[in-house]
């Protein structure tokens, strides 16, 4: 059985694998508990990332703006 890397699983989670790769990964996930746990963790992380904030906080914007003002002032 082929050994799959973390990169292979990431590509699978984001539907970036070929049909042949996807089939082999699905089979491996069913047969390997450790791989299945890693895959499930990646799915959870992907879902959490997709639900995360999409806008920077006001304090982050202020820090960036202050850095920009300081950089321009030194030119």
N, C-alpha and C positions, 0 to 999 in steps of 0.2 A: 504494500500500500504506500502511496506517495505521502511524504510528509509536507504539510502545508505550513507556511510561515504566517506571521502576524500580518505581513503585507498582503498575502493572498486572501486572508479573512477580511481585511479592510476593503479590498477591492470587491469581494463578494457582498459585503454589507451594503456597499454603494452601487451594486449592480454593474460593476466594471469588469466582470469576468466573462469569458466566452461561455457558450452553452456547454461545451465539453468540460471546462474547468468547474462551472457551477454544479454540474452533475457529480463530478468527482468530490467536490467539497461537501455537497449535501450527504453523499454516501459516507464520507469520513466523519462528519458530524454525528451521524446516527451510530457509528461504530466506536467512536472514541469519546469517552465522557469528559476528559480534560479539554479536548477541542470544542466540545459542545458547550462547556462552561465558559470558555474564552469567547466563543461566538455570542453567547447570550449576554455576556458582559459588554461586548462591543455594541450589540443592538440597544442595550439599555443606555450606554453612553451616547450613542447617536441620537436617541430620542430626547435625552436630557439636553444635549447641545442644541437641538432644533427648537426646544422650548425656551432656551436662554434669552437673555436680553439682546436685542438687536441694535440698541442705541447706547452710545456711551453715556456715562453719568455726567452731571453738570460739573462735578469736581474734575473729572478726566478732561473735559473740554477746557476748563480753566487752566489746568496744568499745561496742556498743549499750547494754548494761546499765550500764556506767560512765557513759555520757552521760545515761542516764535517771536514775541516782542523783544525778548532779551537777545536773541540771535540777530535780529535786524538792527538793534541798537549798537551792536558791536561791529557792524560792517562799516 
